[in-house]
């Protein structure tokens, strides 16, 4: 098909994501948290703080505790310390 006979499509995406003030979310923090499973310690002595309006990324190799950290922040996993 010749290029001049092709039609161009444009996709517009609008996000209605609320601002941090609308979410009433102030901050999230841990202090010296350790999370362990029966066979291993997944997170040891973790301290962090995320303030309202901040964005973070969590990167690391497989098995380094990224999912465990997120589950702990959400309250799905309970720390053994901290």
C-alpha positions in Angstrom: 0.0 0.0 0.0 1.5 3.4 -1.0 2.3 5.7 1.9 0.1 8.6 0.6 -3.0 6.4 0.7 -2.5 5.4 4.4 -4.5 7.3 7.0 -2.9 8.5 10.1 -4.6 7.8 13.5 -4.0 9.8 16.6 -4.7 8.5 20.0 -5.3 10.9 22.8 -5.2 9.8 26.4 -6.4 12.0 29.2 -5.6 11.0 32.8 -8.0 11.9 35.6 -5.5 10.9 38.2 -6.1 12.8 41.4 -3.5 15.0 42.9 -1.7 13.9 46.2 -3.9 16.5 48.0 -7.0 14.9 46.7 -5.8 11.5 47.8 -5.3 12.7 51.4 -2.0 10.8 51.3 0.7 12.4 53.5 3.7 10.1 53.5 4.8 6.5 53.9 7.7 5.5 56.0 9.5 2.5 57.6 12.1 2.5 60.3 14.5 -0.4 60.7 12.0 -3.0 59.4 12.9 -6.6 58.9 10.7 -9.1 57.0 11.3 -12.8 57.1 9.7 -15.9 55.6 10.2 -19.3 57.3 13.2 -20.1 55.0 14.9 -16.7 54.7 15.1 -13.1 55.7 13.7 -11.1 52.7 14.3 -7.5 54.0 16.7 -6.6 56.8 16.8 -3.3 58.6 15.0 -1.2 55.9 14.4 2.5 56.5 12.7 4.7 53.9 10.3 7.7 53.6 8.2 8.7 50.7 6.6 12.2 51.0 3.4 13.3 49.4 3.8 14.0 45.7 7.1 12.1 45.4 7.4 9.3 42.8 9.9 6.4 43.3 11.0 3.4 41.3 12.1 0.1 42.8 14.6 -1.8 40.8 16.8 -4.9 41.5 17.5 -8.4 40.5 15.1 -11.3 40.9 14.7 -12.4 44.5 16.1 -9.1 45.9 12.9 -8.2 47.9 11.0 -5.7 45.6 7.7 -7.5 45.8 8.1 -8.2 49.5 8.8 -4.5 50.1 5.6 -3.5 48.2 3.5 -6.1 50.0 4.9 -4.8 53.4 4.0 -1.2 52.5 0.5 -2.4 51.6 0.2 -4.3 54.9 -0.1 -7.7 53.2 3.1 -8.9 54.9 3.9 -8.2 58.5 7.4 -7.3 59.5 9.1 -9.4 62.3 10.9 -6.2 63.5 10.3 -2.5 63.1 
